[in-house]
């Protein structure tokens, strides 16, 4: 097996993990909307703050597992949570 094959396997894992993380973020956003339907702004602010903090922590990650967790929060769960709240807020305003 060549080194190039291992590289493509990593790309496959990252691609699948990215999809799973976006699904988790959407699910968390949906549950939060069901539990606290009027808490849009604080939830969006908390998610954006979590994105900023986790992005700042990327250089200090001490292992691959920590790096995966930080990147998952920064670029997967939090942005999808914001997207769900924004979608629902826009629908509430327009309809």
C-alpha positions in Angstrom: 0.0 0.0 0.0 1.4 3.4 -0.9 1.5 6.5 1.1 -0.9 8.1 -1.4 -3.6 5.5 -0.6 -3.4 6.3 3.1 -3.8 10.0 2.3 -7.0 9.3 0.4 -8.3 7.1 3.2 -7.9 10.1 5.5 -9.8 12.3 3.1 -12.6 9.8 3.1 -12.7 9.8 6.9 -12.7 13.6 7.1 -15.5 13.8 4.6 -17.7 11.4 6.4 -16.9 12.9 9.8 -17.8 16.4 8.5 -21.2 15.2 7.3 -21.9 13.5 10.7 -20.8 16.6 12.6 -23.2 18.7 10.6 -26.0 16.3 11.3 -25.2 16.4 15.0 -25.2 20.3 14.9 -28.5 20.4 13.2 -30.0 17.9 15.7 -28.7 19.8 18.7 -30.1 23.0 17.2 -33.5 21.4 16.6 -33.7 20.0 20.2 -32.7 23.4 21.6 -35.4 25.1 19.5 -38.0 22.6 20.9 -36.9 23.2 24.5 -36.3 27.0 24.3 -38.1 28.3 21.2 -37.6 32.0 22.2 -33.9 31.8 23.1 -32.6 32.4 19.6 -30.2 35.3 20.2 -28.5 33.9 23.3 -28.0 30.5 21.6 -26.6 32.0 18.5 -24.3 34.2 20.5 -23.1 31.2 22.6 -22.5 29.1 19.5 -20.5 31.9 17.8 -18.5 32.4 21.0 -17.8 28.6 21.1 -16.6 28.8 17.5 -14.3 31.7 18.3 -12.8 30.1 21.4 -12.4 26.7 19.8 -10.7 28.2 16.7 -8.3 30.0 19.1 -7.5 26.7 20.8 -6.5 24.9 17.6 -2.8 25.8 17.8 -2.6 24.5 21.4 -4.1 21.1 20.7 -1.9 18.4 22.4 -3.1 15.4 20.5 -5.0 14.4 17.4 -8.1 13.5 19.4 -8.1 17.0 21.1 -7.6 18.6 17.7 -10.5 16.6 16.2 -12.8 17.7 19.1 -11.9 21.3 18.8 -12.3 21.4 15.0 -15.6 19.5 15.4 -17.0 22.2 17.7 -15.5 25.1 15.7 -16.5 24.1 12.2 -19.3 21.6 12.6 -21.6 21.7 15.6 -21.7 25.4 16.4 -22.2 26.7 12.8 -25.0 24.2 12.2 -26.6 25.2 15.4 -26.5 28.8 14.3 -27.9 27.9 10.9 -30.9 26.1 12.4 -31.7 29.0 14.7 -31.3 31.5 11.8 -33.5 29.4 9.5 -36.3 29.2 12.1 -36.0 32.9 13.0 -36.3 33.9 9.3 -39.3 31.6 8.9 -40.9 33.1 12.0 -40.4 36.7 10.7 -41.7 35.9 7.2 -44.6 33.6 8.0 
